[in-house]
Amino acid sequence: MSATARPSIAEPAVAQVDQRKRSAAAIAALVLTDLVVLSSSAVLAWVFRSWFAIALDVEPYVALFPAVLLFPTVYTLAGLYPGFGLGPIEELRRLSYATSLLFLVLAAGSFMFKGGQGLSRGLFLIAWVLSLASVWLARTFLRKALSRYPWWGFSVVVLGAGKTGRMVVELLLQRPELGLKPCVILDDDHSKWGDFAGVPICGGIDESTRFAEQYGLRYAIVAMPGASRQVLLNTLEKSSYVFQHVLIIPDLFGLSSLWVSTRDLNGVLGLELHERLLLPHCRQVKRVLDLVLVLTGGILSAPVFFLIALLIKLESKGPVFYRHHRLGQRGQAFKAWKFRSMVQDADQVLDVYLDKHPELRASWEEDQKLKDDPRLTAVGRVLRRTSLDELPQLWNVLKGEMSLVGPRPIVEDEVMRYGQRYSLLSRVLPGMTGLWQVSGRNDVTYSQRVQLDSYYVLNWSVWLDVYILVLTIKVVLKGDGAY
C-alpha cells in the first residue's frame, strides 16, 4: 500500500449498532441489575435481621419496598448510566456516595413519620452495607461479561497516531469493560496511515467531523501532546462542535491522574493535583481503616493462624515465624513477620541450586524470584501460593509499621534500584498488599512494580484501597502470579 493510500474502514465495526441504541441497551442492563441486586440486598437484610428478632413485622418493609425505584434516578444524577469511560474506582466512589445519600434520606424520612416506628435501624444498616458492596461487584461482573458484545460501549475516534495515541488505543483494547471502543485513528501524517492493533489509521484530523456525522459517533479522544498550541486549540474547537464527549490526553505522564480537578483562573485552565496520601488527615483516615479491618480480620482468622502454625511445626524443624528486615516509612528499618515457608539453611540451598542452574542466576538477580524455589517446604509452597505466609504481618499493621495496602516493603539493597522514586514511596507506610500484587504479582517486572507503587501513592483514596483489597481476594483465590 502506498504512503498516501487510504485503507477502508471496517464499516460493520463502526456502524453495526446505532450509538443511541448502544446507550439504551447498556442503561437497561445496568438498571435491571441494580434493581435486582438492591432488592436482593433488602431481602437478605430482612432475613438476617429476623434471626435476631422474636417478631419482625414485614408490612412496614413491604410498604417501603417501592423506594428501591428511587435508586436508578439518583444513579442517573451521579452519571452512572451508562457510565462508559468510568474507571472501577471512580464508579465505586460515585456509587458509595449516591447509595449512602439515598439510604440516609430514606432512613430520616421513615423515622420522622409513624411508619418509622415499626422499622429496624439494624436492618437499615445491614441493607446499606450489603448494597454498597453488592451493587458495585455486580456492575463490575456485568461490565466484564457484556464487554464482549458489539453493542456494548461507544465507538471512539482517536485523534493522533503517535506514541500517545497508540498507547490509548492499547489501553482501551485491553480494558473493553470501560466501554470506549476505538474504531478509527486519524492523523495528518500520511506515513502513519495503515493499521494499528486492528484499528485502521486513515484520514487527517479534519475528517473527524465526517466520521461523527456519518456514523453518529459521540466520543473523541485527542492524543496529540506534541502538537503546537494553535493546532491543538483548533482541533479541540472543531471537535467540540460535533462530539458530545471530547477527552484530552496531556503530556503529563507520571503525575497524579485519579483525583485531578480543573480550576478556572480567570479564563486560564488549571489542573489541581490531590496527592491525598501525603496529607495528615488522609493518613489518619487510612490508619483508622487499617485498625478496624485488622482487629476484625485478626479475630476471624485466629483458627487459621493456629492451624498453619501446627502444620509448619509438624513438617520441619525450625521456628514458626520468620522475621525479615525491611525499610518502612521515612526509611526506618523494621522486622516484617511471616510464617516460615523455607527450609533451614535456605541461603546455602539457594547457592547450591544456582550453581547447578546458572541459567537462572540472571533471573534471580533481576527480580529476586524463582518460580521453582528449592528452599520452599511443602507447606511453604501452599502458603506462598495463597499468600497466607504474610498473615502475621497483621501484627506489623497493628503496630503502625505497615498498612494493609501500600507500596511493596523493600530491603536496603533495593533502594538503588528505585532511583528517585524511593523518596516518594518512603513517605508512606509499606503495605501487605498493593497495586502491583493485584496487577500480576510476581509476573510483573521490577520496573513495573515501582511504577505501580508510585501510581498508588500519587492517586490514593479510600476507594482505591477498597478496590485493591477486593482484587487481592480474587487474585489470592486464583493464585495468579504467585510462586
RACORKA-V263172 format. One line per field, one symbol per residue. ss: DSSP state (H for helix, E for strand, L for the rest). psi: psi as a letter, one per 20 degrees, with the letter a starting at -180 (. if undefined). burial: 1 if it has 16 or more other ideal C-beta (glycine too) atoms within 10 Angstrom, else 0. Layout:
ss = ???
psi = ???
burial = ???
This chain:
ss = LLLLLLLLLLHHHHHLLLHHHHHHHHHHHHHHHHHHHHHHHHHHHHHHHHLLLLLLLLHHHHHHHHHHHHHHHHHHHLLLLLLLLLLHHHHHHHHHHHHHHHHHHHHHHHHHLHHHHHLLHHHHHHHHHHHHHHHHHHHHHHHHHHLLLLLLLEEEEEELLLHHHHHHHHHHHHLHHHLEEEEEEELLLHHHLEEELLEEELLLHHHHHHHHHHHLLLEEEELLLLLLHHHHHHHHHHHHHHLLEEEELLLLLLLLLLLLEEEEELLEEEEELLLHHHLHHHHHHHHHHHHHHHHHHHHHLHHHHHHHHHHHHHHLLLLLEEEEEEELHHHLEEEEEEELLELLLHHHHHHHHHHHLHHHHHHHHHHLLLLLLLLELHHHHHHHHHLHHHLLHHHHHHHLLLEEELELLELHHHHHHHLLHHHHHLLLLEEEELLLHHHLHHHLLHHHHHHHHHHHHHLLLHHHHHHHHHHHHHHHHHLLLLL
psi = prhjpoqqqnghhgjhpqhhhgggggggggggggggggghggghgggghhhjpgoopighhghihiihihghghhghjkipikpiprhghggggggggggghhggggghgiirhhihjqphhgggghgggggghgggghghggghiiiqhiprqppppoojaggghggggghhhmhihjoophqppqiohiiqdqokipqopqrhiihgghghhjkqipqoomlhiqrggggggghghhihhphpoppormlqirpihlpqqpomlippqpppnmhiipghhhgghgggggghggghgghjghhghgggghghhgrqrqhqpppprpbpkjpqropqqppjrrqlhghhgggghhhmhiigghghgikqphmoiiprghhgggghijiijhiihhhghijhrrhparpprrhiighihcihhhghiirprqhrahhhjkiciiqrghhgggghgggghkqrhhhgggggghggggghhkpjp.
burial = 000001001000111010100110111011101100110011001100100000010001100100110011001001011111110111111111011001100110010000010011001101110111011101110110010000011111111111011101100100011111111111110001110100111110101100110010111111111010000100100110011011101000000101100000000000000111100001100100110011000000000010010011000001000100011110000101111111100100110011000000000000000100101110111011001111111101100011111111110001000100110111111111111111101101000011111111111110111111111100110000110
